[in-house]
Amino acid sequence: MLQYIDVGAQRLDAYEGIADEATLAELRRLGAELRGTRVLHVNATPYGGGVSELLRSVVPLERDLGIQADWAVIAGEPDFYAFTKRLHNGLQGAPFSVTPHDREVYLRRNREAAESMRGDYDVVIVHDPQPAAMRMFRPDAAHWVWRAHIDMSHYDAGAWDFLRPLVLEYDRHILTMPQFVPDGLSSDTVVIIAPAIDPLSPKNMALPDELVRRIVEWNGVSADRPLLTQVSRFDPWKDPLGVVDIYRQLKRRHPELQLALVGSMALDDPEAWGIYAKLVEATADDMDIHVLTNFTGVGNVDVNAFQRHSTVVIQKSIREGFGLVISETLWKGTAVVAGRTGGIPLQMPDGTGGFLVDADDWADRVDELLRDPERARVLAELGQRRVRERFLITRLVRDELAVLVSLAD
């Protein structure tokens, strides 16, 4: 079945003075053209991932513009989530195989989701592979859009062979970068749109310095000592155990350094619990390493505070569809050291935001920023300017509404 998600209200006017006026004006024009259009967004979890964060901001803005937008989540049993996680990993390059049971569970859950849609929609936007088969069970919807948020630049052939026939019939395919477009999709249907952050969400809104300190200390971290942080799912593609190794190298040079691994457990990611357990075991002997999750009380405001207060934020991604945490951190004026992979260089090209790492010099790059706070500040300010110009939610909604208008032509 589909579980429909409640969202709060938001007004486009709230972004006056934050987003540029040309984007706001274009949004109002597109909204007037699409007024009354019935749009359904479908993904696999209401919390714990970048897609859910985007939809919690996108849907209220679409409604404010007069679009009848809904958000629903496909529900599934453990076997469904285990298979779709393997499919997700396969699309990012891990070895993949599918059994008859996998196929049966996947298609059954997609059929049940399609049958539980509330009435008719003009456009259904399906996010990522978990609900991708819904279209074959509801061809009566006017238009279908598949939005892939993952890095498919090195996909396993078996994973794409499984998914390709399910998404080929979609009217549009939205991906983050040209490098992520898999073989077999027509250039007539592919649209490139990068994700974005909401500067007014609890995760990104301005916080008083004293509140930031209080939140960090509330989570057991000293606000008066240097802090290295990674914010991410507990996912092998984020390499959190590699971050621990980097911290231990740095600890010899900076004895006061602390590490915070701030992760989120998502409904559609059973693999995360195993990685979390390994992290807890690997770091149990060091009281300066803090493994924090939404299941231990860490929410969006806590993440906001950690990104603001950290001396340096690290993102040791091996594959990365976009990495919203990069733009989130730069928006707050904190420097980043990140892997040169996926959508990360799009957000912080060389000389902007911090350092991109290609090989094994992670510790040296973090060390440079720890020793030179002024350089870190200047790099972060350049990154913040780039986020304001390119990666705010208003630009994202504008680009997506332009796709909806193209479908109506």
N, C-alpha and C positions, 0 to 999 in steps of 0.2 A: 504493500500500500504506500501511498504518499502521505506524509505528515506535513501539513501546512504550518508555516512558521509565522508567528506574530512579530511585527517590527514596529519601531517607534515612528513618530512623525519627524520630518525635517523639511525646512524651507530653503529653497535656492537662495533667497535673499540673505541667508546667514553667511554666505560665502563672499558677500560684497567686501572688498578691501583685502581679501585673501587670494581669490582667483582673479584672473584678468577679465576685464569688462567684455572683451570681444567673445570670450568663451561663454560667459553668462548670457550674453545677448543671443548667441547662436543656440544655446540650450533652450531659451524661451521660444525661439522661432521653430525649432524642431518639435518642442513640446506642443505648440499650437497645431502643427501639421499632424501630429500623432494623437491628438486628444481623443480619448475614448478607446484607443487600441487596447485589446486584452492580451497581456503578456504574462507568461508563466516562466519563472526560472526554476530549474531542478538541479540539485546537487546531492551529495551523499552525507553531509553532516551539518548540523546547525551551529557547531562550535569547534574550535580547536584547529582551524586551518585558514589559509589566506582567502579561499573562495567564500567561506561563510562570512568572513569579515567584510569582503567586498559587497556581498549581497545585502548585508545588514545596512549598508549605506546607499547602495544603488537603488534598491526597491523603494525606500521612502522618497528619494529624489524623483524617481520616475512618477510616483503618485502625485507629488507636489506639482509636477508638470502636466497633470491631467491624464496620465496613462493609467489604466486599470492593471496594475502590476501585482503579481503574487509570487511567493517563494515557497517551494515545497522540497522536502527531503525524501529520497527513496529509502525505504526501510528494508532491512534484511537480517537474516540469521548469521551466526558466526561463520558458517561455510561461505556465505555470500561475501562477507567482508574479507575473509582470508583469500578468496580467489581474486577479488577486485584489487586487493593490495598487490598480489603477485602480478596481475595484469598491469597495474600502474608501474611496478618495478620493471617489468618486461619492456614497457614502452620507453623506459629510461635506459635500457641496455642490459638488464639482468637476464639470465637464461629463463626461458618461459616454456611451459607446456600446459595443455588443457586436457582434462578427462571428460568423459561423457557426463559424470556427476556435476563437474564444474559448469558445464554448458547448461545442463538442466536447471540448476539452481539460479544461475545468472539470468537466463531467459524467463524463468517463472517469475522471479521477483520484478523484472522489468515489465512483464505482462500485467502483473497485479498493480504495479504503479501506474501504468498507462490507463488501466480500467478504472482507477480511482481518481482520475483527474476530475476536478469540479467544473463540469460544463465544458463549453467550447472556448478555445483561445485563438486569437489571430496569429500569435507567434509563441512557440515554445523554445526556450533557450536551455539547452542541456549542457551542463558543465562537467567535463572530464569523462572517463570511460564508464564509471559505475552505472549511470542511467542511460547509456548510449543506445541500448536496444529498444527504448520506449517507442521510438518512432514507428517501428515495424508493426506495433500493435495499435497505433492510433494514427493512421494515415489521413484521418479526416481533418486534423488541425491544418490551418491554412499554410503556415510556414514553420519550418524547423531549422534551428541554428545549433551547431555543435561548437562549444567553446572549450578548447583544450588549453589548460594552464600549465602543463608539464613540459619538460625538456625532452623532445623526441628526436634529437639530433643523432642519437646512436641507438635507435630502437632495436630490440630483438625481432627478427623477421617473423617468428611465430606469433608474437604478441600482436603485431600489426596485421598479420594475415587473419587473426581472429576478429579484430575490431573493424578492419577496413570495410567489409561488406555491410556492417551495421551503420556506418556513418556516411557512406558514399551517397546515399539518397537525401542527405540533408541539403537544404537550400543554400546555406552559407556555412563556412568553416572558419572560425576565428582562432588565430594562434598569436603567440606573443612576439615571435621573431621569424623572419624568413627561414632561418636555419632549422626551425622546428617543424617545418612542413614536411610530412612524410610522402613517400612516393604514392602516386595514384590519385591525389586530389587535384581537381581541375583549377587552373589559375582563375577561372571565371567565378569560382565560389569562395576562394580563399581571401580573407581579410586579415591584415596584421594590426593588432591593437595591443599595446602594452597595458598591464594593470596599473593601479595607482593607489594612493592612500587617501584616507579622509582626514583632513587636518582638524576636524571638529569632533571626531570620535573620542571616546574615553581613552583609547590607546594613544592618541596623538595630540589631544588638546593641551593647552598650556597648563602647567602646574606650578604653584609657588615653590620656591627653593626649599623652604622649611618643610613643606609637605613631602617633597621628594626625599629629603633626608630621613624623615620619619618613616616613610614606607620602606626604604632600603633597610633601615635599622630594625623595623618590625619583622622583616624576613630573616633576621639573624646575621646581616652583613654590616660591617663597620662602615660608616659614612665618612670616616676620616683617614682611610687608607686607600691606595690605588686599587682599582677594580677592573678586571677583564671579564667581559660578558659575551656569551652567545645565546641568542634567542632563536629557538627553532623547535620543530617537532623532534622527538627522539626517533630519528630515522637514520639508517646507515648512510644515506646520501648526504647527510649533514655532518657526518663523522665526529660525533661528540667525544668519542674516546681519543681521537686525534687531537682535539682541543685540549684535553687533559694532559696529553704528552707535551704540547706546546707550553702550557702553563708551567709544567714542572721544569722545563728548560729555563723559562723566564724567572722562576722562583729563586734560582741560584743567583741571578743578577739583581733581583728586586725582592728581598726577603719579606717585605710588607704586602706583597701582591696578593689579592684575593681573586677567586674565580667563581662566577655565577653561571650555571647552565640552566637557563629558564626555558622550559619546554611546555608543550600542551599536548594533552591526550585527546585524540579525536575519535568520534564514534566509528569512523570507517578505517581505523588504523590499528589492528590488533598487534602488529609487529612491535609497536612502540613500547609495550610493557616489558618485553624481553630486553630491549636495549636499555630501558630505564633501570631494570634490575642489575644489568651488567655495570652500569655507571655507578649505582649506589655501592656495589661491591668493590669496584675499582678505586673509589674515592673515600672509602670509609676511614682510612688512616690519616686524612688531612682535614682538619677542622676549618681550613680556609677555602675549601671547595664546597659550594652550596648547589645542590641539585633541587630545583624548585619546579613545581608543576601546578596546573589548574586544580588538580586533585589534592594538593596540599594547601590550597587557599590562594594561589597566585592568579589574579585576574588581569584584565586589560590595563587598569590603572597602575597596577604593580609593574607590568612590563614597561609602561610609559616611564615610570620613575627610574627603573633600572637603565633604560636606554639613555635617559637624560643624565644620570649620575655617573655612569661608567667612564673611566678614564679612556678606555678603548673598547670598541665592540668588534668581535671577530665573527666571521661567517665562513667556516671551513667546508663549504659545499663542494661535493664532487660532481653532482648534477644539480641544476637549479632552473626551474621554469622561469622564475623572475626573482623571487626573494623579496617580498614586500618589506621584510625587516631592514633591508638596506635603506630604502627611502624613508621608512619610519625613523631610523636612527639619524640619518642625515638631516631630516626635518628638525630634529631636536638639537642640532649643532654638535653632535658627537662624531668623532672620526672613526673610520671603519678600516679593518684589514680583512680582505675577502678573496676568495678564489676567483680566478679569471674564467668563469664558466657561466653558461646559460645567459640569463638576463641581467646578471650582476654588472658586467661592463657597460651595459646600456645605461644604468643608473649612475655609475661612478667611473667614467673613463679615466685613464691615467692622468694624474695631476688634479683630480677632483674627488673630494670626499675622504680620501685616505690612500691606501695602497692596495693594488691588485697583486696577487701572488700566483706565480706559475709553477714553482717547484717546491723546494724544501726550506725556503728562507722565511718561513712564517714567524719564528721567534725573533729573528733580526728585525723584521719589519714592525712588529708590535713594539719591540724594544726602542726603535727609533722614535715612535710616537710617545712612549712613556717618558723618554728622556728629553723630549722637545715639545712641551705643551703648546708653545706658541705656533709651531708648525702644524700641530694637530688642529688647533683652532682655525687657522687660515684654511686648511684643506676642508674642514668640516663646513665652514661658511660657504665655500664654493659649491660643495655638495648640496647644501640647503637651497642655494639659489637655483641649482639645476632641478631639484625636486619641485620647487615652486613653479618653474617654467614648464615642466614636462609631465610630472607624475602626481598631480592632484586629481581627486575623484571627479571633479567637474569636467576635466578633459576626457576622462574615461567614459562618463555617461554621454557626453557629446558624441564621441566616436561610435558608441554602441547604438545610439539613437539614429545616427546617420545610416547604419546598416539596416535598421528597421524601415527607414524611409525608402531605401533602395529596394526592399522586398515588396513594398507597396506600389512601386512604379510599374 
